[in-house]
Amino acid sequence: MSYGGGMRRKYIVFLFFLFIQFSPDAYSQKFCNILWANENLPKASLNASMDGSSSAVYSLNLQAGGYSTAIRQYEEDMPSFTSVSGIYRYWLQYPDEWQNTKEGLKYRIVTNLELAGSQEPGVKTVVTPPQNFTWKNILRCNRIGERYNFTQTNIDNIKIEIDRGTAWPGVYTLQLPLKVAYEENKGRYSGQSGGGWPEYAGAIKSFSPINTDNVTIYITSKCELTSRYLSINIGDRITPDEARGGINKNASLSVVCNAPANILFSIRAADMQDGQINKTKCGPGYCTLSFDNDESQKTVKAIRGTTDVPLSVNFKSDSPVAGLFEGSAVLSMDVL
């Protein structure tokens, strides 16, 4: 069967029009960047002991938080009762070079914390690792001068390098030139518009240093006598007249220290005579041992290395007899 003409197909075209309305927030980012200062100074504590002249590094226990005041603030398009994600972190600022005390002790602050994106001449500014956080239903961005009570936090990775230098043994309390601030960056503001965190290093320079009343360094020295025995020969040929008049002999003892030290030397007779602590029996007479101050004890400032301490002996006998004789005393050494 054949047809005289072909069949026509009809098409219907549907046209769709899509109208999209963008809210203003789609083109803008919400930011609230705040620098806080602790009202009670952050506290550091350290209880360290060292001897010798070599330097040592100690970890500092640093705690911050509590009631704080907003010092700097930057915001963009922060509506009321909004939720926003961002980070918080601590800022720390200190001079990078060695600090010298009047007592001869040297120290400096060291850390491997990340350098802050903004720096100030004469000091080094670092930041703790950023902690992610979401602030939910915040009323608005805090204003300068407003207060908030933050949780007390331990700040890690802060160390003190100490070189005793020429410092004498003793107890030292260090006043560390370390300043601490707290940042909230709601919205992760990058600083591209100025304001906010690029200004924080400059602002922190006016902060007060932390409380370091509990940063204490105990310095001691190690000292040893070069010999545990000191032998003094009064003489091979002594006349009776010399013995009755008294014979003086000079000697010295040597002490070696690994650093400067105050040492108290004391003499005590093995067989005390006449109630005198440094007068001991020597054969038919007695020997009186004393330091150059004519006393039985003396405090000596010993240097690093060898220090010689003069010592004198006086032998006297009212009834001298011929023959060998000896006497002894005990020398005590206390490193102060």
Buried (B, 14 or more C-beta within 10 A) or exposed (E): EEEEEEEEEEEEEEEEEEEEEEEEEEEEEBBBBBBBBBEEBBBBBBEBEBBBBEBBEBEBBBBBBBEBBBBBBBBBBBEEEBEBEBBBBBBBBBEEEEBEBEEEBBBBBBBEBEEBEBBBEEBBBBBBEBEEBEBEEBEEBBEEEEEBEBEEBEBBBBBBBBBBBBBBBEEBEBEBBBBBBBBBBBBBBBBEEEBBBBBBBEBBEEBEBBBBEEBBBEBBBEBEBEEEEBEBEBEEEBEEEBBBEEBEBEBEBEBBBBBBBBBEBBBBBEEBBEEEBBBBBBBBBBBBBBBEEEEBBBEBEBBBEEBEBBBBBBBBBEEBEEEEBEBEBEBEBEBE
